[in-house]
Amino acid sequence: MQSEIDKLKNQIVRINIMETSQLELDRHVIHPFVKVHIVDIHTGKYVAKSEAKCVVGLHETLTTVANKAFTESGIDFIPPFATNCCDLRTEGIARARWNYSIIYQEYLSKMF
């Protein structure tokens, strides 16, 4: 059992999105959100999944258009994730709070 836990320690990455500091008031910013993209720092491309068939999020299809025909296919990279929108009007302060965690089960060597 312990060896299985040790094996998983190198495969799980957790990203915590907590809150912002005080935001500058802007009437155009009412519902901020955070979008996370996992990209290779050297190439600028999305990090590939360790297994192409592995699903890491909802709606993991890529729609492409060729000759006026739409086709859907699976994707081989980790798709971007986003938090829910935070309504700044509900609390009456210019500070967004999410307390949101995103967990990726990928090998750390592929992520960093």
C-alpha positions in Angstrom: 0.0 0.0 0.0 2.8 2.5 0.9 4.6 1.8 -2.4 1.4 2.7 -4.3 1.1 6.0 -2.4 4.8 6.8 -3.1 4.3 6.1 -6.8 1.3 8.5 -6.9 3.2 11.3 -5.2 5.2 12.0 -8.3 2.1 11.9 -10.5 -0.3 14.4 -8.9 0.0 18.2 -9.2 -2.4 20.4 -7.3 -2.9 24.1 -8.2 -4.7 26.2 -5.6 -6.4 29.4 -6.6 -7.2 31.3 -3.5 -8.0 35.0 -4.0 -6.8 38.3 -5.4 -5.4 41.2 -3.5 -7.4 44.4 -3.6 -8.4 45.1 -7.2 -8.5 48.5 -8.8 -12.1 49.5 -9.2 -13.2 49.3 -12.9 -16.8 49.4 -14.0 -16.0 46.9 -16.7 -14.7 44.2 -14.3 -17.6 42.7 -12.5 -17.1 38.9 -12.8 -13.4 38.0 -12.8 -12.2 34.5 -13.3 -8.9 32.6 -13.6 -8.0 30.4 -16.5 -5.0 28.0 -16.2 -3.0 26.8 -19.2 -0.3 24.2 -18.8 2.3 25.0 -21.4 5.9 23.9 -22.0 8.1 26.9 -21.0 10.6 26.0 -23.8 8.2 25.5 -26.7 5.1 27.5 -25.7 2.9 24.6 -26.6 0.4 22.8 -24.4 1.9 19.9 -22.4 0.9 16.5 -23.8 -1.1 14.1 -21.7 0.9 11.0 -20.6 -1.8 8.9 -22.2 -3.7 10.4 -25.2 -6.9 8.5 -24.3 -6.9 9.7 -20.7 -9.6 12.3 -20.0 -8.6 15.0 -17.6 -11.6 17.4 -18.0 -15.1 17.7 -19.3 -15.8 18.3 -23.0 -12.4 17.1 -24.2 -12.9 17.4 -27.9 -11.4 19.7 -30.5 -13.6 21.0 -33.3 -11.9 21.7 -36.5 -13.2 23.1 -39.8 -12.0 21.9 -43.2 -13.9 22.5 -46.4 -16.9 23.8 -44.6 -17.2 20.6 -42.6 -16.9 20.4 -38.8 -15.1 17.4 -37.3 -14.5 16.6 -33.7 -11.6 14.6 -32.4 -10.0 13.9 -29.0 -7.1 16.0 -27.8 -3.7 14.8 -26.8 -2.8 17.8 -24.5 -3.9 19.0 -21.1 -6.8 21.4 -21.9 -7.1 24.8 -20.1 -9.2 24.9 -17.0 -11.1 27.9 -15.6 -12.6 28.8 -12.2 -16.2 30.0 -11.9 -16.8 33.7 -12.2 -16.6 35.7 -9.0 -19.3 38.3 -8.6 -17.7 41.3 -7.0 -21.1 43.0 -6.4 -22.2 40.3 -3.9 -19.6 41.1 -1.2 -19.3 44.8 -2.0 -15.5 44.7 -2.1 -13.0 44.7 -4.9 -11.4 41.4 -3.9 -12.2 38.1 -5.6 -12.1 34.8 -3.7 -12.3 31.3 -5.2 -10.7 28.8 -2.8 -10.5 26.5 -5.8 -8.2 23.5 -6.5 -7.3 22.0 -9.8 -5.7 18.5 -9.6 -3.8 17.0 -12.5 -2.6 13.4 -12.5 0.4 13.6 -14.7 4.1 12.8 -14.2 5.9 15.8 -12.7 8.7 15.4 -15.3 6.2 16.3 -18.0 5.0 19.3 -16.1 8.2 20.9 -15.0 
